[in-house]
């Protein structure tokens, strides 16, 4: 298909259809059963994402085992019995997820937590214990999840622990709850431990600056050492063992600049066997010689960033995925004994050889802080391009080198896409993350402006054709761009973006309450400094918001309630500059249903083309 509007330098090259970028993927999240005999993955079934299975040693006999007809299934895990698949599903995006089990053999689906207004979480399971898992439910106190033992065969739930005020729990190899994280009133955290059925006692206490990075992945085999990720005493999050009796620390692995981003632990030995650091690209490090041999073998198979996404109980068979920023993800089954890998599938094969290169970049912000990010250029010309600043959510998150359909969509439509990991983002050490505290709409916004200045001064971006778009915090950033620096941007798109920080913080989901001190440190305290929050809120500066704005909201969003969009839409209308407002009644925080995504992106690309002169695919296409 060709567009009906084109950037003058791009000619008549066909656009990539929206359905290829934002429709359902063909296959995602493959995993192997604990016994190593079966594969599961998520794929469309009658147009909706569902769970599929097949034997691991054949490409035939693939079949769906669920038949969801609504929002689809995305989160799942193999139960230790290798028969059941466990998955979470909410209602309309309200995030009160229920836990379901489907038998791979019989096809029976059971709702294991049939409680209205309750959020279920899968807390712990052990591949050596095949009859039960641990589940968290906030049915007694909305703010806290108590711990229940769930018997897989019968569905029986037995409470094993009343939550004493902890954020999360860690079980030992016998599924005894032995550790948890207690938030402090000043925003710090304490890792608490106990013996089986014993009293809780502190093991490690950290200040607020280390709190976001401090979490315990698990115990060793005999339960005498706790594996902990923390930035305590260093800049970047490292991996350490802590002896639960003596409190002595042993560093496993660390990097001076980049946080440990993931850890793979052997299911039998409970020992970490590899860790990853998200640098400009993913760097994975083996912690044992035999694992290094596997990584060397796998590195020769594909030039993408390697992720070991699943392993069987014996750790003899892996499912690995290779992530590419400019192409689909490729997944394989890897036999460690023979060092052979067998191709499974691509997640979006229709995008192969159709996407643009993604280039890491870095710049020095106005106060001297080094900021990193990624640039995605349209095909052909790289000079004085219309540009869209794509701002990630969180904000304690970061953009990475991977296929981002939105970045590729923008580049395909003729825009330079800028993604900047502004201060407050994660992955670059605690100092960089903490530099974002109390800087919403201030230095965090300055970093975004400096990223634009870098692109303009490099000759890439046309300063007269800059747009801003993002979701969640990125939605706030888009509104802030329109409110605080309207001279920089020609237009803005905000997806589930907060408009009033005071009302946002007063309306958090109840299960976020234990983390409220951390949130107040990062953003501000509505009880003690409401004027500060109002000053940083786009709603307070609505009179300056004169550029074209599109606002998008899910009616069931528990994180950024609909009122955040309603109030600024009303204010803009009163001010004589009504925005384009898209409200989806069956969505929450973000858009999950393919039909809703396609509706939004059709309107968004027409909006951008109108104001930035890019290309678009007709809405009827």
Rosetta blueprint (number, residue, H / E / L):
1 X L
2 X L
3 X L
4 X L
5 X L
6 X L
7 X L
8 X L
9 X L
10 X L
11 X L
12 X L
13 X L
14 X L
15 X L
16 X L
17 X L
18 X H
19 X H
20 X H
21 X H
22 X H
23 X L
24 X L
25 X L
26 X L
27 X L
28 X E
29 X E
30 X E
31 X E
32 X E
33 X L
34 X L
35 X L
36 X L
37 X L
38 X E
39 X E
40 X E
41 X E
42 X E
43 X E
44 X E
45 X E
46 X L
47 X L
48 X E
49 X E
50 X E
51 X E
52 X E
53 X E
54 X E
55 X E
56 X L
57 X L
58 X L
59 X L
60 X L
61 X L
62 X L
63 X E
64 X E
65 X L
66 X L
67 X L
68 X L
69 X L
70 X L
71 X L
72 X L
73 X L
74 X L
75 X L
76 X E
77 X E
78 X E
79 X L
80 X L
81 X L
82 X L
83 X L
84 X E
85 X E
86 X E
87 X E
88 X E
89 X E
90 X L
91 X L
92 X L
93 X L
94 X L
95 X L
96 X L
97 X L
98 X E
99 X E
100 X E
101 X E
102 X E
103 X E
104 X L
105 X L
106 X L
107 X L
108 X L
109 X E
110 X E
111 X E
112 X L
113 X L
114 X L
115 X L
116 X L
117 X L
118 X L
119 X L
120 X E
121 X E
122 X E
123 X E
124 X E
125 X L
126 X L
127 X L
128 X L
129 X L
130 X L
131 X L
132 X E
133 X E
134 X E
135 X E
136 X E
137 X E
138 X E
139 X E
140 X E
141 X E
142 X L
143 X L
144 X E
145 X E
146 X E
147 X E
148 X E
149 X E
150 X E
151 X E
152 X L
153 X L
154 X L
155 X L
156 X L
157 X E
158 X E
159 X E
160 X E
161 X E
162 X L
163 X L
164 X L
165 X L
166 X E
167 X E
168 X E
169 X E
170 X E
171 X E
172 X L
173 X L
174 X L
175 X L
176 X L
177 X E
178 X E
179 X E
180 X E
181 X E
182 X E
183 X E
184 X L
185 X L
186 X L
187 X L
188 X L
189 X E
190 X E
191 X E
192 X E
193 X E
194 X L
195 X L
196 X L
197 X L
198 X L
199 X L
200 X L
201 X E
202 X E
203 X E
204 X E
205 X E
206 X E
207 X L
208 X H
209 X H
210 X H
211 X H
212 X L
213 X L
214 X L
215 X E
216 X E
217 X E
218 X E
219 X E
220 X L
221 X L
222 X L
223 X L
224 X L
225 X E
226 X E
227 X E
228 X E
229 X E
230 X E
231 X L
232 X L
233 X L
234 X L
235 X L
236 X L
237 X L
238 X E
239 X E
240 X E
241 X E
242 X E
243 X E
244 X L
245 X L
246 X L
247 X L
248 X L
249 X E
250 X E
251 X E
252 X E
253 X E
254 X L
255 X L
256 X L
257 X L
258 X L
259 X L
260 X E
261 X E
262 X E
263 X E
264 X E
265 X E
266 X L
267 X L
268 X L
269 X L
270 X L
271 X L
272 X E
273 X E
274 X E
275 X E
276 X E
277 X E
278 X E
279 X L
280 X L
281 X L
282 X E
283 X E
284 X E
285 X E
286 X E
287 X L
288 X L
289 X H
290 X H
291 X H
292 X H
293 X H
294 X H
295 X H
296 X H
297 X H
298 X H
299 X H
300 X L
301 X L
302 X L
303 X L
304 X L
305 X E
306 X E
307 X E
308 X E
309 X E
310 X E
311 X E
312 X L
313 X L
314 X L
315 X L
316 X L
317 X E
318 X E
319 X E
320 X E
321 X E
322 X E
323 X E
324 X L
325 X L
326 X L
327 X L
328 X L
329 X L
330 X E
331 X E
332 X E
333 X E
334 X E
335 X E
336 X L
337 X L
338 X L
339 X L
340 X E
341 X E
342 X E
343 X E
344 X E
345 X E
346 X E
347 X L
348 X L
349 X H
350 X H
351 X H
352 X L
353 X L
354 X L
355 X L
356 X L
357 X L
358 X E
359 X E
360 X E
361 X E
362 X E
363 X E
364 X E
365 X L
366 X L
367 X L
368 X L
369 X L
370 X E
371 X E
372 X E
373 X E
374 X E
375 X E
376 X E
377 X L
378 X L
379 X L
380 X L
381 X L
382 X L
383 X L
384 X L
385 X E
386 X E
387 X E
388 X E
389 X E
390 X E
391 X E
392 X L
393 X L
394 X L
395 X L
396 X L
397 X L
398 X L
399 X L
400 X L
401 X L
402 X L
403 X L
404 X L
405 X H
406 X H
407 X H
408 X H
409 X H
410 X H
411 X H
412 X H
413 X L
414 X L
415 X L
416 X E
417 X E
418 X E
419 X E
420 X E
421 X E
422 X L
423 X L
424 X L
425 X L
426 X L
427 X L
428 X L
429 X L
430 X H
431 X H
432 X H
433 X H
434 X H
435 X L
436 X L
437 X L
438 X L
439 X L
440 X L
441 X L
442 X L
443 X H
444 X H
445 X H
446 X H
447 X H
448 X H
449 X H
450 X H
451 X H
452 X H
453 X H
454 X H
455 X H
456 X H
457 X H
458 X L
459 X L
460 X L
461 X E
462 X E
463 X E
464 X E
465 X E
466 X E
467 X E
468 X E
469 X E
470 X E
471 X E
472 X L
473 X H
474 X H
475 X H
476 X H
477 X H
478 X H
479 X H
480 X H
481 X H
482 X H
483 X H
484 X H
485 X L
486 X L
487 X L
488 X L
489 X L
490 X L
491 X E
492 X E
493 X E
494 X E
495 X E
496 X L
497 X L
498 X L
499 X L
500 X L
501 X H
502 X H
503 X H
504 X H
505 X H
506 X L
507 X L
508 X L
509 X L
510 X H
511 X H
512 X H
513 X H
514 X H
515 X H
516 X H
517 X H
518 X H
519 X H
520 X H
521 X H
522 X H
523 X L
524 X L
525 X L
526 X L
527 X L
528 X L
529 X L
530 X H
531 X H
532 X H
533 X H
534 X H
535 X H
536 X L
537 X L
538 X H
539 X H
540 X H
541 X H
542 X H
543 X H
544 X H
545 X L
546 X L
547 X L
548 X E
549 X E
550 X E
551 X E
552 X E
553 X E
554 X E
555 X L
556 X L
557 X L
558 X L
559 X L
560 X L
561 X L
562 X H
563 X H
564 X H
565 X H
566 X H
567 X H
568 X H
569 X H
570 X H
571 X H
572 X H
573 X H
574 X H
575 X L
576 X L
577 X L
578 X L
579 X L
580 X E
581 X E
582 X E
583 X E
584 X E
585 X L
586 X L
587 X L
588 X L
589 X L
590 X L
591 X L
592 X L
593 X L
594 X H
595 X H
596 X H
597 X H
598 X H
599 X H
600 X H
601 X H
602 X H
603 X H
604 X H
605 X H
606 X H
607 X H
608 X H
609 X H
610 X H
611 X H
612 X H
613 X L
614 X L
615 X L
616 X L
617 X L
618 X L
619 X L
620 X L
621 X L
